[in-house]
Amino acid sequence: MRIRVRRTGGFAGIERSAEVEVSGPEWESLAGAVLADGDDEHQGVPDGFRYEITVDARTVRCLDPRLTEAQRTLVTRVLKEGA
C-alpha cells in the first residue's frame, strides 16, 4: 500500500510531503481508520496545518487541531519515515 501525506499551511506556509510504500496489519488498520474518519469540512485555525492523506487512490483532507488520533499517528509516521 502506498501512503502519501502532504502538509500545507502553518505560520511559515512551507509545504512538506512524504510518501511511503508499506504493508502489514498495523499499517492497514491505521490507514483504514484514517479513511473511515473521512474529510474534515470545518474551517481550520489561523496558521494551522492542513493535511492531504492519500492511501493508494483514495484521498482525505483534515485540519489541525481537529486531527483524530489515527490521523495524527499516520501523519507523524509517514512524515518521519518518508523523509
Summary of the structure (lengths in Angstrom):
residues: 83
radius of gyration: 12.0
end to end distance: 17.5
largest distance: 36.7
contacts: 224
relative contact order: 0.28
helix: 31%
strand: 33%
